[in-house]
Amino acid sequence: MAGPLAGVRILDLSSVGFGPYGSQILGDYGADVIKVEAPEGDITRGLAPFRNAGMGPFYLNANRNKRAIVLDLKRPEGRDALLKLVETADVLYTSIRPAAMARLGLGYDDCRAAKADIVYVALVGFGQDGPYAKRPAYDDVIQGLSGMAAMQGGREGPPRFVNASICDKIGSQFAAHATIAALFHRERTGEGQLVEVPMLESLVGFNMVEHNAGATYEPPLGPAGYERSMVPYRRPFATADGYVCVLPYNTKQWRAFFTLMERPGMLDDPRVTDGAVRSEKIGELYEMVADCVAVWPTADLLAALDKADIPSGRAVPLGELQDDPHLKAVGLFRHVEHPTEGSLRLVAPGVRLSKSPAEIRSLPPGLGQHSVELLAEAGYGAAEIEALLESGITVDGRNETRRDAAE
């Protein structure tokens, strides 16, 4: 069955982390996503380890369900080819900075002249009306500026980075749903538009849902920072042979926990029975949890917590996720055979749509794998395509694919 975005064509000029994950989501939903790369390719192609140069794991996990074309946009012929593709597209989606796109002659007005109802999605580090507008933005920088790093240190500790490209990936999801919203607007009105997706503003809004806390009010009723998240003992708890995540949340669950742990004196303690007191003293409760579970074997503890209906789970190492029985049952990890990379294990879309499923429809392409195909679709003849190949404006990745497979 076709995905919900079947028939939508997206030109994806994004690279690295902020962008490709979002356009992959759109491809999972059925859009025809065309990844446009410079001759050197997306930098993530070269991040080790890899079996073949240009097909690193970061790239492979953020670029399925796309076709790939190489265009040197710094040269007039490359720009002209992209504008020919714009004529056939619904969305241009780019993480190239707006000033650079304008210099290339590929700003919103340039693309709107080629396709009046184009949805032009600009992924930027910072809103273009503010003093940071021209700054480059990478995940670590946005972690710092958005408060994400400070949150990891709690109330007293130093800022620390989340061990993930968290801002790139969250920002990519904002970009995906902003694209869908603009397409929905166009479906209703016939109007394209310029969509700006700033990573800093998006992440601040994301972080402050709970962390605005007492600073929500004027004057403030307390500091910013969600207390339950900021206390030192909010972490996976060590058991006798591993780590578990335990989260009694309401009064019933806290009483069940202390009953299980044979702490009857805590059953009527205000820290357990009074929600306001509990939120203020949550750090003390988490410290008790750490003390209680330390002597338990992990398997016995999880079985007892499950029987008592207390939210819990093992802290699973990354390398063991594919063995999780639930993830196996739902088929999240998919074993696929890539034409050049051999056996791969990819993570399938987690979202389920009963009538128009999100799915892995095609595997991550080689550099320029679809250049000739896409140029032909844009109206270029065989001689014109050959001239673009000879001049280095584009690359025929089909040959590279066949050579890698043969080797």
FIVEX-833772 format. One record per residue (C-alpha): residue in one letter; x, z, y. Coordinates in steps of 0.001 Angstrom, whole numbers, padded with zeros to 6 digits, always signed. Example, Ala and Ser with C-alpha at 12.3 -4.5 7.8 and 13.67 -1.06 7.14 Angstrom:
BEGIN
A+012300+007800-004500S+013670+007140-001060
END
This chain:
BEGIN
M+000000+000000+000000A+001152-000728+003534G+002186+002128+005808P+000168+003057+008910L+002569+001193+011221A+002621-002025+009161G+002770-004999+011516V+004608-003110+014277R+008076-004480+015072I+010656-002128+016619L+014056-003147+017992D+016262-000112+017411L+019289+000074+019698S+019969+003725+018901S+023023+005067+017108V+024730+008211+015846G+022205+011071+015479F+019754+010998+018399G+017568+008020+017579P+018244+006636+014100Y+016458+009498+012322G+013395+008912+014513S+013348+005162+013922Q+013752+005833+010192I+010543+007898+010348L+008826+004938+012013G+010165+002708+009238D+008886+005167+006635Y+005468+004713+008239G+005715+000976+007668A+007121-000428+010918D+009517-003390+010755V+012538-001635+012273I+015405-003912+013306K+018655-002021+013765V+020722-003773+016440E+024432-002926+016255A+027589-003939+018084P+030180-005767+015959E+031927-002463+015197G+028669-000947+013900D+027085+002485+014242I+029813+005144+014302T+028119+007052+011477R+028899+004157+009122G+032508+005333+009160L+031969+009055+008513A+033430+009995+005125P+033017+010220+002225F+032001+006707+001227R+032399+004213-001613N+032634+001222+000718A+033741+001182+004325G+030804+001160+006715M+028376+002889+004371G+028975+006615+004919P+026410+009254+003897F+025263+010143+007438Y+024396+006477+007964L+022744+006142+004546N+020467+009129+005167A+019194+007978+008576N+018820+004219+008247R+016571+003258+005348N+013549+001019+005901K+015417-001071+008483R+016821-004553+008775A+020218-004913+010431I+021511-007453+012928V+024811-007560+014816L+024700-008679+018458D+027452-008318+021036L+025222-007394+023954K+028143-007429+026403R+028207-011208+026177P+025470-013409+027657E+024648-015086+024361G+024107-011702+022711R+021865-010538+025539D+019858-013749+025362A+019417-013343+021606L+018129-009814+022057L+015620-010945+024673K+014424-013607+022226L+013833-010799+019737V+012037-008781+022437E+009520-011616+022696T+008524-010922+019080A+008665-007103+019264D+006275-004304+020068V+008882-001649+020894L+012418-001557+022225Y+013912+001820+021309T+017331+002640+022729S+019770+005515+023111I+022112+003478+025310R+022221+005117+028731P+019843+003526+031266A+022611+002558+033679A+024415+000699+030893M+021207-001045+029810A+020646-002125+033414R+024199-003504+033653L+023563-005481+030463G+020409-006966+031973L+018315-005162+029370G+016512-002553+031478Y+012775-002023+031307D+011992-004672+033925D+014200-007231+032165C+012462-006624+028837R+009011-006525+030420A+009700-009973+031848A+010282-011186+028291K+007285-009314+026799A+004741-007979+029277D+003311-005307+026972I+006592-004073+025522V+006836-000334+024825Y+010310+000555+026084V+011484+003891+024671A+014571+005291+026429L+016243+008148+024574V+018282+010013+027180G+020188+013259+027289F+018507+014410+030483G+015473+013443+032542Q+016501+010714+034935D+015103+012506+037998G+017489+015465+037701P+021131+016118+038655Y+022301+015816+035017A+020860+012308+034673K+024168+010461+034327R+025863+012936+032001P+026622+011997+028391A+024829+014215+025883Y+025772+015172+022350D+024249+017689+019981D+026687+020539+020692V+026252+020133+024449I+022464+020257+024170Q+022641+023242+021813G+024432+025076+024612L+022307+023909+027552S+018965+024376+025778G+019578+028004+024784M+019823+027069+021107A+023398+028388+020799A+022598+031612+022671M+019673+032286+020335Q+022008+032339+017334G+023973+035210+018850G+020928+037431+019240R+020794+039974+022050E+024437+041025+022012G+026492+038487+020056P+028312+035424+021395P+026615+032015+021359R+026991+030128+018073F+026124+026602+017020V+023497+025914+014376N+025311+024324+011438A+023368+021072+011745S+022855+018232+014210I+019719+020117+015095C+019126+018764+018605D+019753+015166+017548K+017210+015437+014743I+014557+017364+016675G+015010+014988+019608S+014570+012069+017203Q+011221+013432+016086F+010088+013708+019714A+011126+010065+020089A+009139+009031+017004H+005891+010648+018075A+006303+009491+021702T+006659+005929+020377I+003500+006283+018297A+001629+007742+021300A+002662+004799+023501L+001612+002330+020798F-001771+004075+020575H-002142+003771+024365R-001315+000059+024134E-003857-000382+021335R-006546+001075+023599T-005547-000524+026902G-003255-003487+026190E-000600-001901+028393G+003028-001428+027505Q+005037+001214+029326L+008385+002903+029874V+008739+006046+027731E+011522+008499+028569V+012532+010998+025866P+015062+013477+027310M+016804+015607+024707L+017415+018643+026935E+013849+018989+028167S+012450+018334+024685L+014664+021012+023116V+013973+023589+025818G+010245+023141+025228F+010819+023418+021482N+012927+026580+021791M+010690+028391+024247V+007466+028320+022197E+008317+031803+020936H+011482+032560+022894N+009850+032475+026329A+008435+035838+025165G+008092+038350+028006A+009421+035817+030524T+006152+033905+030068Y+004572+036250+032621E+005236+036596+036342P+006565+039148+036922P+008182+039277+033446L+006880+041778+030895G+010235+041720+029118P+013247+039493+028511A+013214+035999+027081G+013890+035894+023352Y+011527+036460+020436E+012401+039943+019247R+011932+039300+015540S+014434+036448+015713M+016991+038231+017867V+017664+041386+015828P+020933+041600+013843Y+019268+042143+010450R+017129+039019+010646R+019090+037113+008023P+019110+036457+004268F+019552+039794+002512A+022277+040422-000053T+021102+041405-003524A+023226+042562-006443D+024056+038945-007319G+022950+036641-004493Y+020826+036353-001367V+017101+036339-000755C+014838+035728+002210V+012125+038380+002437L+009454+038381+005131P+006770+041030+005005Y+004776+040049+008081N+001468+041893+008355T+000553+045504+007651K-000663+044755+004126Q+002607+043060+003217W+004788+045784+004715R+002863+048465+002846A+003153+046445-000368F+006902+046119+000173F+007491+049844+000675T+005223+050641-002273L+007328+048352-004453M+010492+049978-003147E+009102+053473-003793R+009236+054505-000142P+005844+056300+000176G+006869+057922+003433M+006781+054526+005120L+003201+053601+004148D+001599+055273+007178D+004579+055011+009510P+003524+053451+012867R+006324+050899+012451V+004346+049598+009476T+000737+050159+010530D+000819+049397+014271G+001536+045747+015112A+002844+046476+018614V+005188+049210+017407R+006271+047004+014505S+007275+044190+016856E+009354+046606+018949K+011011+048255+015939I+011368+045199+013713G+015138+045515+013629E+014838+048969+012050L+012476+047621+009407Y+014783+044718+008544E+017663+047167+008173M+015545+049083+005629V+014804+045853+003775A+018518+045134+003527D+019149+048598+002117C+016250+048404-000369V+017043+045014-001926A+020820+045428-002181V+020713+046965-005685W+018222+044498-007191P+019209+041489-009336T+017887+038414-007545A+015617+037167-010334D+014004+040578-010858L+013495+041069-007139L+011869+037679-006602A+009553+038219-009563A+008494+041637-008235L+007980+040316-004691D+005918+037415-005973K+003715+039735-008024A+003198+041903-004924D+002330+038768-002860I+005172+039364-000403P+006604+036169+001157S+010079+035597-000252G+012479+033068-001678R+016065+032590-002733A+018601+031424-000141V+019412+028157-001898P+022871+026585-001455L+022717+023005-000136G+024228+021602-003317E+021468+023128-005454L+018431+021824-003554Q+018014+018869-005905D+017509+021338-008776D+014707+023294-007096P+011681+023133-009427H+009183+022570-006620L+011211+019756-005033K+011591+018191-008474A+007846+018375-009091V+006948+016665-005802G+009685+014033-006236L+011396+014658-002910F+014817+013505-004097R+014800+009879-005210H+017467+008220-007341V+017902+004607-006223E+020289+001755-007013H+021805+000284-003872P+023157-003286-004188T+026607-002314-002855E+026735+001484-003000G+025505+001974-006564S+023537+005078-007522L+022327+007124-004560R+020147+010190-004189L+018026+009917-001051V+015435+012305+000351A+011995+010701+000423P+009529+011231+003289G+007944+014664+003047V+004718+013596+004777R+001839+012449+002530L-000818+009955+003721S-003406+009156+001063K-004414+005700+002350S-001229+004408+004009P+001720+006226+002438A+005103+006807+003975E+007669+005531+001520I+011202+004275+000942R+010503+000542+001066S+014038-000765+001569L+017505+000752+001309P+020006+001182+004181P+021395-002241+005082G+024973-003386+005418L+026340-004294+008842G+024645-007509+009956Q+022941-007944+006584H+019876-009571+008182S+021493-011244+011209V+020894-014812+010027E+017369-014039+008835L+016355-012380+012106L+017880-015037+014335A+015976-017669+012384E+012768-015667+012862A+013497-015627+016610G+013603-019424+016637Y+017326-020171+016381G+018270-023270+014427A+021026-023415+011813A+023559-024972+014214E+022820-022373+016907I+023236-019541+014414E+026532-020999+013212A+027778-021137+016801L+026896-017476+017331L+028739-016588+014130E+031849-018578+015077S+031966-016988+018538G+031690-013441+017130I+028390-012769+018894T+026900-011914+015511V+028043-011265+011946D+026639-012595+008684G+026490-009422+006622R+025104-011271+003611N+028615-012449+002740E+029992-008920+003037T+027221-007642+000787R+027964-010210-001902R+031731-009591-001703D+031350-005805-001954A+029019-006181-004922A+031434-008513-006678E+034313-006137-006144
END
